[in-house]
Amino acid sequence: MDGSRTKPRTRIEIDGREFLLDGDRDLVDLMSRIEAAARSEPTFVDISSRGGLVSVLVSPGARVVISVEHEGRESIDHTPPIAPLSDWDL
């Protein structure tokens, strides 16, 4: 399958809670609303997730991580390889 035809999957994590976003969601608009909420008094931001509508209270100290993955592609493991225990000098 051509990588450009894979359907993107967007994950957003706010203070450790993860949400899967709908595919038709305007990500740039959502990021702008989260940024605005983080610069103001705590404010609710509505997120249309695959499970329905979620309102999240965003404050200046909120930790937000957004990732976009393409379905059908293998994830890359960036952790360094660890040698088997038998190869270590104990």
Biopython code that builds the backbone (N, CA, C, O; Angstrom):
import numpy as np
from Bio.PDB.StructureBuilder import StructureBuilder

atoms = [
    (1, "MET", "N", (0.838, -1.176, 0.000)),
    (1, "MET", "CA", (0.000, 0.000, 0.000)),
    (1, "MET", "C", (0.880, 1.236, 0.000)),
    (1, "MET", "O", (1.910, 1.235, 0.674)),
    (2, "ASP", "N", (0.528, 2.281, -0.717)),
    (2, "ASP", "CA", (1.251, 3.531, -0.803)),
    (2, "ASP", "C", (1.132, 4.271, 0.518)),
    (2, "ASP", "O", (0.019, 4.451, 1.012)),
    (3, "GLY", "N", (2.265, 4.716, 1.121)),
    (3, "GLY", "CA", (2.268, 5.394, 2.413)),
    (3, "GLY", "C", (1.469, 6.682, 2.401)),
    (3, "GLY", "O", (0.964, 7.095, 3.445)),
    (4, "SER", "N", (1.335, 7.342, 1.232)),
    (4, "SER", "CA", (0.598, 8.596, 1.172)),
    (4, "SER", "C", (-0.904, 8.370, 1.255)),
    (4, "SER", "O", (-1.655, 9.326, 1.448)),
    (5, "ARG", "N", (-1.356, 7.146, 1.114)),
    (5, "ARG", "CA", (-2.789, 6.858, 1.156)),
    (5, "ARG", "C", (-3.247, 6.331, 2.508)),
    (5, "ARG", "O", (-4.431, 6.053, 2.696)),
    (6, "THR", "N", (-2.330, 6.192, 3.441)),
    (6, "THR", "CA", (-2.725, 5.685, 4.738)),
    (6, "THR", "C", (-3.509, 6.758, 5.477)),
    (6, "THR", "O", (-3.273, 7.953, 5.299)),
    (7, "LYS", "N", (-4.425, 6.322, 6.291)),
    (7, "LYS", "CA", (-5.268, 7.233, 7.045)),
    (7, "LYS", "C", (-4.545, 7.627, 8.331)),
    (7, "LYS", "O", (-4.152, 6.757, 9.108)),
    (8, "PRO", "N", (-4.366, 8.924, 8.562)),
    (8, "PRO", "CA", (-3.662, 9.329, 9.778)),
    (8, "PRO", "C", (-4.517, 9.094, 11.024)),
    (8, "PRO", "O", (-5.743, 9.188, 10.986)),
    (9, "ARG", "N", (-3.836, 8.787, 12.121)),
    (9, "ARG", "CA", (-4.497, 8.611, 13.408)),
    (9, "ARG", "C", (-3.864, 9.631, 14.346)),
    (9, "ARG", "O", (-2.650, 9.623, 14.548)),
    (10, "THR", "N", (-4.687, 10.512, 14.918)),
    (10, "THR", "CA", (-4.185, 11.562, 15.783)),
    (10, "THR", "C", (-4.496, 11.228, 17.228)),
    (10, "THR", "O", (-5.634, 10.929, 17.590)),
    (11, "ARG", "N", (-3.452, 11.288, 18.046)),
    (11, "ARG", "CA", (-3.587, 11.072, 19.484)),
    (11, "ARG", "C", (-3.252, 12.374, 20.186)),
    (11, "ARG", "O", (-2.305, 13.068, 19.814)),
    (12, "ILE", "N", (-4.031, 12.696, 21.197)),
    (12, "ILE", "CA", (-3.732, 13.854, 22.018)),
    (12, "ILE", "C", (-3.718, 13.397, 23.468)),
    (12, "ILE", "O", (-4.627, 12.703, 23.924)),
    (13, "GLU", "N", (-2.692, 13.791, 24.173)),
    (13, "GLU", "CA", (-2.563, 13.446, 25.583)),
    (13, "GLU", "C", (-2.530, 14.740, 26.373)),
    (13, "GLU", "O", (-1.697, 15.613, 26.130)),
    (14, "ILE", "N", (-3.452, 14.853, 27.326)),
    (14, "ILE", "CA", (-3.508, 16.027, 28.189)),
    (14, "ILE", "C", (-3.375, 15.554, 29.620)),
    (14, "ILE", "O", (-4.225, 14.827, 30.136)),
    (15, "ASP", "N", (-2.294, 15.980, 30.254)),
    (15, "ASP", "CA", (-1.990, 15.591, 31.637)),
    (15, "ASP", "C", (-2.107, 14.088, 31.857)),
    (15, "ASP", "O", (-2.658, 13.635, 32.860)),
    (16, "GLY", "N", (-1.577, 13.318, 30.896)),
    (16, "GLY", "CA", (-1.526, 11.865, 31.042)),
    (16, "GLY", "C", (-2.750, 11.122, 30.556)),
    (16, "GLY", "O", (-2.742, 9.891, 30.548)),
    (17, "ARG", "N", (-3.790, 11.804, 30.156)),
    (17, "ARG", "CA", (-5.003, 11.151, 29.646)),
    (17, "ARG", "C", (-5.003, 11.242, 28.131)),
    (17, "ARG", "O", (-4.899, 12.332, 27.567)),
    (18, "GLU", "N", (-5.121, 10.094, 27.470)),
    (18, "GLU", "CA", (-5.012, 10.048, 26.016)),
    (18, "GLU", "C", (-6.380, 9.974, 25.344)),
    (18, "GLU", "O", (-7.294, 9.305, 25.825)),
    (19, "PHE", "N", (-6.495, 10.680, 24.216)),
    (19, "PHE", "CA", (-7.709, 10.678, 23.413)),
    (19, "PHE", "C", (-7.331, 10.403, 21.962)),
    (19, "PHE", "O", (-6.323, 10.916, 21.476)),
    (20, "LEU", "N", (-8.134, 9.594, 21.264)),
    (20, "LEU", "CA", (-7.981, 9.382, 19.826)),
    (20, "LEU", "C", (-8.954, 10.318, 19.137)),
    (20, "LEU", "O", (-10.155, 10.274, 19.407)),
    (21, "LEU", "N", (-8.455, 11.156, 18.260)),
    (21, "LEU", "CA", (-9.307, 12.141, 17.605)),
    (21, "LEU", "C", (-9.968, 11.580, 16.364)),
    (21, "LEU", "O", (-9.469, 10.645, 15.738)),
    (22, "ASP", "N", (-11.108, 12.174, 16.019)),
    (22, "ASP", "CA", (-11.772, 11.833, 14.771)),
    (22, "ASP", "C", (-10.877, 12.239, 13.614)),
    (22, "ASP", "O", (-10.156, 13.233, 13.703)),
    (23, "GLY", "N", (-10.917, 11.473, 12.523)),
    (23, "GLY", "CA", (-10.068, 11.737, 11.378)),
    (23, "GLY", "C", (-10.346, 13.054, 10.693)),
    (23, "GLY", "O", (-9.437, 13.631, 10.096)),
    (24, "ASP", "N", (-11.574, 13.552, 10.756)),
    (24, "ASP", "CA", (-11.926, 14.773, 10.045)),
    (24, "ASP", "C", (-11.741, 16.018, 10.906)),
    (24, "ASP", "O", (-12.167, 17.104, 10.514)),
    (25, "ARG", "N", (-11.134, 15.884, 12.031)),
    (25, "ARG", "CA", (-10.935, 16.976, 12.977)),
    (25, "ARG", "C", (-9.894, 17.960, 12.448)),
    (25, "ARG", "O", (-8.874, 17.545, 11.897)),
    (26, "ASP", "N", (-10.145, 19.268, 12.613)),
    (26, "ASP", "CA", (-9.191, 20.300, 12.212)),
    (26, "ASP", "C", (-8.157, 20.434, 13.327)),
    (26, "ASP", "O", (-8.400, 21.108, 14.328)),
    (27, "LEU", "N", (-7.019, 19.797, 13.152)),
    (27, "LEU", "CA", (-5.986, 19.731, 14.180)),
    (27, "LEU", "C", (-5.386, 21.103, 14.475)),
    (27, "LEU", "O", (-5.113, 21.416, 15.634)),
    (28, "VAL", "N", (-5.178, 21.914, 13.462)),
    (28, "VAL", "CA", (-4.597, 23.241, 13.660)),
    (28, "VAL", "C", (-5.534, 24.089, 14.515)),
    (28, "VAL", "O", (-5.073, 24.808, 15.401)),
    (29, "ASP", "N", (-6.832, 24.016, 14.267)),
    (29, "ASP", "CA", (-7.815, 24.757, 15.066)),
    (29, "ASP", "C", (-7.791, 24.283, 16.517)),
    (29, "ASP", "O", (-7.805, 25.103, 17.435)),
    (30, "LEU", "N", (-7.757, 22.974, 16.729)),
    (30, "LEU", "CA", (-7.722, 22.424, 18.083)),
    (30, "LEU", "C", (-6.459, 22.870, 18.814)),
    (30, "LEU", "O", (-6.527, 23.253, 19.982)),
    (31, "MET", "N", (-5.325, 22.826, 18.153)),
    (31, "MET", "CA", (-4.077, 23.261, 18.782)),
    (31, "MET", "C", (-4.150, 24.742, 19.157)),
    (31, "MET", "O", (-3.661, 25.133, 20.217)),
    (32, "SER", "N", (-4.743, 25.554, 18.316)),
    (32, "SER", "CA", (-4.892, 26.989, 18.610)),
    (32, "SER", "C", (-5.776, 27.207, 19.827)),
    (32, "SER", "O", (-5.489, 28.065, 20.662)),
    (33, "ARG", "N", (-6.851, 26.433, 19.928)),
    (33, "ARG", "CA", (-7.751, 26.574, 21.078)),
    (33, "ARG", "C", (-7.083, 26.121, 22.374)),
    (33, "ARG", "O", (-7.301, 26.719, 23.428)),
    (34, "ILE", "N", (-6.273, 25.068, 22.300)),
    (34, "ILE", "CA", (-5.547, 24.600, 23.487)),
    (34, "ILE", "C", (-4.514, 25.644, 23.908)),
    (34, "ILE", "O", (-4.364, 25.931, 25.096)),
    (35, "GLU", "N", (-3.803, 26.210, 22.930)),
    (35, "GLU", "CA", (-2.822, 27.257, 23.244)),
    (35, "GLU", "C", (-3.485, 28.455, 23.905)),
    (35, "GLU", "O", (-2.975, 28.977, 24.897)),
    (36, "ALA", "N", (-4.609, 28.892, 23.369)),
    (36, "ALA", "CA", (-5.321, 30.042, 23.943)),
    (36, "ALA", "C", (-5.775, 29.744, 25.368)),
    (36, "ALA", "O", (-5.676, 30.601, 26.246)),
    (37, "ALA", "N", (-6.269, 28.537, 25.598)),
    (37, "ALA", "CA", (-6.724, 28.157, 26.939)),
    (37, "ALA", "C", (-5.554, 28.102, 27.909)),
    (37, "ALA", "O", (-5.709, 28.456, 29.078)),
    (38, "ALA", "N", (-4.388, 27.666, 27.450)),
    (38, "ALA", "CA", (-3.218, 27.564, 28.316)),
    (38, "ALA", "C", (-2.663, 28.943, 28.685)),
    (38, "ALA", "O", (-1.932, 29.075, 29.667)),
    (39, "ARG", "N", (-3.003, 29.955, 27.910)),
    (39, "ARG", "CA", (-2.532, 31.320, 28.186)),
    (39, "ARG", "C", (-3.512, 32.109, 29.039)),
    (39, "ARG", "O", (-3.229, 33.253, 29.394)),
    (40, "SER", "N", (-4.644, 31.533, 29.374)),
    (40, "SER", "CA", (-5.677, 32.260, 30.110)),
    (40, "SER", "C", (-5.987, 31.557, 31.430)),
    (40, "SER", "O", (-5.273, 30.648, 31.854)),
    (41, "GLU", "N", (-7.049, 31.992, 32.055)),
    (41, "GLU", "CA", (-7.558, 31.288, 33.223)),
    (41, "GLU", "C", (-7.970, 29.891, 32.750)),
    (41, "GLU", "O", (-8.233, 29.708, 31.562)),
    (42, "PRO", "N", (-8.035, 28.905, 33.643)),
    (42, "PRO", "CA", (-8.463, 27.565, 33.204)),
    (42, "PRO", "C", (-9.756, 27.635, 32.375)),
    (42, "PRO", "O", (-10.738, 28.262, 32.773)),
    (43, "THR", "N", (-9.722, 26.981, 31.226)),
    (43, "THR", "CA", (-10.819, 27.037, 30.265)),
    (43, "THR", "C", (-11.086, 25.649, 29.709)),
    (43, "THR", "O", (-10.151, 24.885, 29.466)),
    (44, "PHE", "N", (-12.358, 25.317, 29.506)),
    (44, "PHE", "CA", (-12.704, 24.036, 28.903)),
    (44, "PHE", "C", (-12.501, 24.105, 27.392)),
    (44, "PHE", "O", (-12.868, 25.082, 26.738)),
    (45, "VAL", "N", (-11.906, 23.039, 26.858)),
    (45, "VAL", "CA", (-11.727, 22.882, 25.415)),
    (45, "VAL", "C", (-12.452, 21.603, 25.020)),
    (45, "VAL", "O", (-12.218, 20.540, 25.595)),
    (46, "ASP", "N", (-13.337, 21.716, 24.030)),
    (46, "ASP", "CA", (-14.077, 20.542, 23.547)),
    (46, "ASP", "C", (-13.229, 19.782, 22.536)),
    (46, "ASP", "O", (-12.662, 20.363, 21.611)),
    (47, "ILE", "N", (-13.157, 18.463, 22.736)),
    (47, "ILE", "CA", (-12.406, 17.589, 21.837)),
    (47, "ILE", "C", (-13.350, 16.514, 21.328)),
    (47, "ILE", "O", (-13.967, 15.795, 22.113)),
    (48, "SER", "N", (-13.458, 16.409, 20.010)),
    (48, "SER", "CA", (-14.276, 15.373, 19.394)),
    (48, "SER", "C", (-13.400, 14.139, 19.222)),
    (48, "SER", "O", (-12.605, 14.051, 18.287)),
    (49, "SER", "N", (-13.557, 13.189, 20.136)),
    (49, "SER", "CA", (-12.739, 11.975, 20.072)),
    (49, "SER", "C", (-13.551, 10.857, 19.443)),
    (49, "SER", "O", (-14.741, 11.015, 19.170)),
    (50, "ARG", "N", (-12.896, 9.723, 19.216)),
    (50, "ARG", "CA", (-13.604, 8.577, 18.628)),
    (50, "ARG", "C", (-14.675, 8.045, 19.560)),
    (50, "ARG", "O", (-15.607, 7.374, 19.118)),
    (51, "GLY", "N", (-14.552, 8.338, 20.847)),
    (51, "GLY", "CA", (-15.531, 7.879, 21.834)),
    (51, "GLY", "C", (-16.668, 8.858, 22.054)),
    (51, "GLY", "O", (-17.579, 8.575, 22.831)),
    (52, "GLY", "N", (-16.636, 10.001, 21.389)),
    (52, "GLY", "CA", (-17.663, 11.021, 21.553)),
    (52, "GLY", "C", (-17.036, 12.373, 21.823)),
    (52, "GLY", "O", (-15.880, 12.608, 21.472)),
    (53, "LEU", "N", (-17.787, 13.258, 22.440)),
    (53, "LEU", "CA", (-17.320, 14.597, 22.743)),
    (53, "LEU", "C", (-16.797, 14.638, 24.172)),
    (53, "LEU", "O", (-17.463, 14.171, 25.095)),
    (54, "VAL", "N", (-15.605, 15.196, 24.355)),
    (54, "VAL", "CA", (-14.985, 15.312, 25.668)),
    (54, "VAL", "C", (-14.627, 16.782, 25.872)),
    (54, "VAL", "O", (-14.090, 17.430, 24.973)),
    (55, "SER", "N", (-14.928, 17.299, 27.061)),
    (55, "SER", "CA", (-14.511, 18.649, 27.419)),
    (55, "SER", "C", (-13.397, 18.531, 28.445)),
    (55, "SER", "O", (-13.562, 17.890, 29.483)),
    (56, "VAL", "N", (-12.262, 19.154, 28.148)),
    (56, "VAL", "CA", (-11.079, 19.068, 29.006)),
    (56, "VAL", "C", (-10.766, 20.457, 29.542)),
    (56, "VAL", "O", (-10.714, 21.429, 28.787)),
    (57, "LEU", "N", (-10.558, 20.541, 30.853)),
    (57, "LEU", "CA", (-10.187, 21.808, 31.475)),
    (57, "LEU", "C", (-8.682, 21.995, 31.293)),
    (57, "LEU", "O", (-7.880, 21.241, 31.844)),
    (58, "VAL", "N", (-8.311, 23.013, 30.512)),
    (58, "VAL", "CA", (-6.910, 23.290, 30.216)),
    (58, "VAL", "C", (-6.488, 24.525, 30.994)),
    (58, "VAL", "O", (-7.160, 25.556, 30.966)),
    (59, "SER", "N", (-5.363, 24.403, 31.689)),
    (59, "SER", "CA", (-4.825, 25.513, 32.470)),
    (59, "SER", "C", (-3.383, 25.768, 32.025)),
    (59, "SER", "O", (-2.826, 24.971, 31.271)),
    (60, "PRO", "N", (-2.775, 26.859, 32.477)),
    (60, "PRO", "CA", (-1.402, 27.156, 32.057)),
    (60, "PRO", "C", (-0.401, 26.047, 32.371)),
    (60, "PRO", "O", (0.607, 25.942, 31.673)),
    (61, "GLY", "N", (-0.628, 25.227, 33.374)),
    (61, "GLY", "CA", (0.311, 24.171, 33.715)),
    (61, "GLY", "C", (0.039, 22.842, 33.042)),
    (61, "GLY", "O", (0.709, 21.854, 33.343)),
    (62, "ALA", "N", (-0.927, 22.791, 32.139)),
    (62, "ALA", "CA", (-1.298, 21.529, 31.490)),
    (62, "ALA", "C", (-0.177, 21.047, 30.571)),
    (62, "ALA", "O", (0.470, 21.837, 29.883)),
    (63, "ARG", "N", (0.035, 19.736, 30.578)),
    (63, "ARG", "CA", (1.011, 19.115, 29.678)),
    (63, "ARG", "C", (0.232, 18.484, 28.527)),
    (63, "ARG", "O", (-0.599, 17.601, 28.741)),
    (64, "VAL", "N", (0.504, 18.942, 27.314)),
    (64, "VAL", "CA", (-0.227, 18.473, 26.136)),
    (64, "VAL", "C", (0.761, 17.908, 25.123)),
    (64, "VAL", "O", (1.749, 18.555, 24.776)),
    (65, "VAL", "N", (0.482, 16.689, 24.650)),
    (65, "VAL", "CA", (1.299, 16.058, 23.611)),
    (65, "VAL", "C", (0.351, 15.627, 22.497)),
    (65, "VAL", "O", (-0.647, 14.951, 22.746)),
    (66, "ILE", "N", (0.670, 16.023, 21.270)),
    (66, "ILE", "CA", (-0.140, 15.650, 20.109)),
    (66, "ILE", "C", (0.748, 14.876, 19.152)),
    (66, "ILE", "O", (1.843, 15.325, 18.809)),
    (67, "SER", "N", (0.273, 13.704, 18.717)),
    (67, "SER", "CA", (1.040, 12.915, 17.750)),
    (67, "SER", "C", (0.117, 12.447, 16.639)),
    (67, "SER", "O", (-1.041, 12.101, 16.871)),
    (68, "VAL", "N", (0.654, 12.444, 15.436)),
    (68, "VAL", "CA", (-0.088, 11.977, 14.267)),
    (68, "VAL", "C", (0.661, 10.772, 13.719)),
    (68, "VAL", "O", (1.834, 10.863, 13.359)),
    (69, "GLU", "N", (-0.036, 9.639, 13.662)),
    (69, "GLU", "CA", (0.549, 8.402, 13.155)),
    (69, "GLU", "C", (-0.215, 7.996, 11.909)),
    (69, "GLU", "O", (-1.391, 8.325, 11.753)),
    (70, "HIS", "N", (0.456, 7.284, 11.032)),
    (70, "HIS", "CA", (-0.193, 6.802, 9.820)),
    (70, "HIS", "C", (-0.442, 5.313, 9.960)),
    (70, "HIS", "O", (0.493, 4.531, 10.131)),
    (71, "GLU", "N", (-1.705, 4.925, 9.888)),
    (71, "GLU", "CA", (-2.065, 3.512, 9.996)),
    (71, "GLU", "C", (-1.434, 2.746, 8.851)),
    (71, "GLU", "O", (-1.303, 3.256, 7.739)),
    (72, "GLY", "N", (-1.046, 1.518, 9.138)),
    (72, "GLY", "CA", (-0.459, 0.687, 8.104)),
    (72, "GLY", "C", (1.046, 0.766, 8.075)),
    (72, "GLY", "O", (1.691, -0.048, 7.413)),
    (73, "ARG", "N", (1.617, 1.713, 8.767)),
    (73, "ARG", "CA", (3.073, 1.810, 8.848)),
    (73, "ARG", "C", (3.521, 1.204, 10.166)),
    (73, "ARG", "O", (2.854, 1.353, 11.190)),
    (74, "GLU", "N", (4.643, 0.530, 10.133)),
    (74, "GLU", "CA", (5.185, -0.043, 11.352)),
    (74, "GLU", "C", (5.759, 1.070, 12.208)),
    (74, "GLU", "O", (6.383, 1.995, 11.688)),
    (75, "SER", "N", (5.555, 0.989, 13.518)),
    (75, "SER", "CA", (6.145, 1.981, 14.394)),
    (75, "SER", "C", (7.627, 1.679, 14.560)),
    (75, "SER", "O", (8.048, 0.522, 14.552)),
    (76, "ILE", "N", (8.392, 2.721, 14.708)),
    (76, "ILE", "CA", (9.834, 2.582, 14.849)),
    (76, "ILE", "C", (10.172, 2.639, 16.332)),
    (76, "ILE", "O", (9.742, 3.552, 17.037)),
    (77, "ASP", "N", (10.933, 1.675, 16.798)),
    (77, "ASP", "CA", (11.358, 1.631, 18.186)),
    (77, "ASP", "C", (12.684, 2.368, 18.290)),
    (77, "ASP", "O", (13.684, 1.950, 17.705)),
    (78, "HIS", "N", (12.686, 3.477, 19.043)),
    (78, "HIS", "CA", (13.880, 4.288, 19.173)),
    (78, "HIS", "C", (14.692, 3.949, 20.418)),
    (78, "HIS", "O", (15.663, 4.646, 20.711)),
    (79, "THR", "N", (14.333, 2.916, 21.150)),
    (79, "THR", "CA", (15.098, 2.548, 22.334)),
    (79, "THR", "C", (16.357, 1.802, 21.907)),
    (79, "THR", "O", (16.330, 1.011, 20.964)),
    (80, "PRO", "N", (17.459, 2.058, 22.609)),
    (80, "PRO", "CA", (18.691, 1.374, 22.226)),
    (80, "PRO", "C", (18.598, -0.114, 22.539)),
    (80, "PRO", "O", (17.939, -0.503, 23.504)),
    (81, "PRO", "N", (19.246, -0.946, 21.738)),
    (81, "PRO", "CA", (19.199, -2.388, 22.002)),
    (81, "PRO", "C", (19.943, -2.717, 23.292)),
    (81, "PRO", "O", (20.948, -2.085, 23.619)),
    (82, "ILE", "N", (19.443, -3.704, 24.014)),
    (82, "ILE", "CA", (20.061, -4.144, 25.253)),
    (82, "ILE", "C", (20.568, -5.557, 25.038)),
    (82, "ILE", "O", (19.835, -6.430, 24.574)),
    (83, "ALA", "N", (21.828, -5.773, 25.378)),
    (83, "ALA", "CA", (22.420, -7.104, 25.215)),
    (83, "ALA", "C", (21.798, -8.069, 26.209)),
    (83, "ALA", "O", (21.376, -7.656, 27.290)),
    (84, "PRO", "N", (21.735, -9.347, 25.860)),
    (84, "PRO", "CA", (21.206, -10.332, 26.805)),
    (84, "PRO", "C", (22.028, -10.326, 28.090)),
    (84, "PRO", "O", (23.217, -10.008, 28.073)),
    (85, "LEU", "N", (21.388, -10.679, 29.199)),
    (85, "LEU", "CA", (22.033, -10.667, 30.503)),
    (85, "LEU", "C", (23.299, -11.497, 30.525)),
    (85, "LEU", "O", (24.253, -11.145, 31.219)),
    (86, "SER", "N", (23.331, -12.596, 29.779)),
    (86, "SER", "CA", (24.498, -13.483, 29.781)),
    (86, "SER", "C", (25.729, -12.795, 29.191)),
    (86, "SER", "O", (26.846, -13.252, 29.431)),
    (87, "ASP", "N", (25.560, -11.705, 28.422)),
    (87, "ASP", "CA", (26.685, -11.009, 27.821)),
    (87, "ASP", "C", (27.290, -9.962, 28.752)),
    (87, "ASP", "O", (28.334, -9.389, 28.442)),
    (88, "TRP", "N", (26.655, -9.712, 29.871)),
    (88, "TRP", "CA", (27.136, -8.687, 30.803)),
    (88, "TRP", "C", (28.118, -9.301, 31.804)),
    (88, "TRP", "O", (27.922, -10.429, 32.255)),
    (89, "ASP", "N", (29.139, -8.582, 32.140)),
    (89, "ASP", "CA", (30.065, -8.996, 33.190)),
    (89, "ASP", "C", (29.457, -8.620, 34.537)),
    (89, "ASP", "O", (29.228, -7.443, 34.814)),
    (90, "LEU", "N", (29.198, -9.616, 35.364)),
    (90, "LEU", "CA", (28.597, -9.327, 36.672)),
    (90, "LEU", "C", (29.599, -9.448, 37.769)),
    (90, "LEU", "O", (29.266, -9.239, 38.935)),
]
sb = StructureBuilder()
sb.init_structure("model")
sb.init_model(0)
sb.init_chain("A")
sb.init_seg("    ")
for serial, (resi, resn, name, xyz) in enumerate(atoms, 1):
    if name == "N":
        sb.init_residue(resn, " ", resi, " ")
    sb.init_atom(name, np.array(xyz, "f"), 0.0, 1.0, " ", f" {name:<3s}", serial, name[0])
structure = sb.get_structure()
